[in-house]
Amino acid sequence: MKKYFLTIIVVVVLAANYTQAQITFGVHTGLNLSTMSSKLEGKKSEVSDHIKYKSSFQIGVIGEKTINEKFAGQLCVLFNTQGWKFNIKDQEHKNKSATNLNYIQIRVNPMYKFDIDKLVLFFQVAPYIGYALSGKSKIETIIDGITDKYDRKIEFGNEFGKMKIWDFGIGLGTGVQFDNIQIGLCYNRGFANLSNTEKVSEKINGFALTISYMLNK
């Protein structure tokens, strides 16, 4: 985690020193709340009611190009974590897990802005694409009173039993800007089916609360 953070800081500082005035660069972070939607043959699967939201985080760099007083465009490069929780139980059995996926994600954010007193309100549409770096599930099972806990590494690829490595979708967001700070709230809808199982569709959706600090504004 430290090497990602140090790399981000170096990139931002260099970009801020050598960019033109109408382009601003900054650091970006946020809290994610994501889950997985599961469908079988186009219908809601039996396990979907047991899949819950899981919190995670994102961190990265952001560049913004001003087009005119109302419109701007942003490019974000993020280390983005997403996941979900699963919990099913009856009187004798229990199975719960927490899955976390790590992505390098690129987002392109067209923005519409307008002033309200000293604040700037903005709306944005954010297509994104993500490349999976790693993933892990923490699993706990209880069967007839016997508890078993273990970790399972998630493998990526196009073979059965693996998760597809590319994720993509679109985010819809709004937020406020004051001075060098932007605070945003975004809903992310995943379009990529991450499952390699026939007739099964698994997609990641969720929300993100973000804050960006523009260095050379």
Buried (B, 14 or more C-beta within 10 A) or exposed (E): EEEBEEEBEEBBEEBBEEBEEEBBBBBBBBEBBBBBBBBBEEEEBEEBEBBEBBEBEBBBBBBBBBEEEEEBBBBBBBBBBBBBBBEBEEEEEBBBBBBBBBBBBBBBBBBEBEEEEEEBEBBBBBBBBBEBBEBBBBBBBBEEEEEEEEEEEBEBEEEEEBBBBEBEBBBEBEBBBEEEEBEBBBBBEBEBBBBBEEEBBBBBBBBBBBBBBBBBB
